[in-house]
Amino acid sequence: MPDTTFFLSPFFQTRASLPELSMAGDTLAPYHGSEGLGDATMTLEQAALVAQIVGAIVVAATLIYLALQVHQGARQMRSEARQAQLTYDQTGVYKFVDFPELGLIMSKAEPPSFEEKTKLVFWMIGQMRAREYEWLQYKNGAITKESWETYRGVIFFVLGTERGRALWEVTKGYFNADFVAMVADMTKDAPPIDMWDKLHAIK
């Protein structure tokens, strides 16, 4: 019969090396093989907290960036609106340079011809359309109240004569109703301008 001591000796050696336990009162000691898991759990919690803080910082930075972009966009829009206003006003001034008879048509005592009234009414429509655009930009917040109050003064010039106001009555139906109401409120108590009389009087 073959000798099995060689094959079984590791088993008996391992069994012999275990501590003897009393079935009467001894208890098994708790297993401490995962003593390091407590530290690992705390590290994960800390990492999660750090991730939350970093996420909050990123969100705050994003909101600040978007706010700056919106502010810059609003400034750009106001700048473009002011540039458009300047262009409209310069165009209206240059029309008087190119067609000085417009002033005479607007202010002369004798009735103008149909051709003269046509020239004047379409110049007036262009000027009032520019004011309507500026008023809409002001209502939308694209320009400030101060800017609008500066540019709306042109309305007193365009409608500064009885002839100009009569032509406005003919054409106002083609404009924004709220703008027309605003113009009516502006000019209801405004007397005709005397600029043309003063211009005629200059030697």
Beta strands, then each sheet from edge to edge (+ up, - down):
end
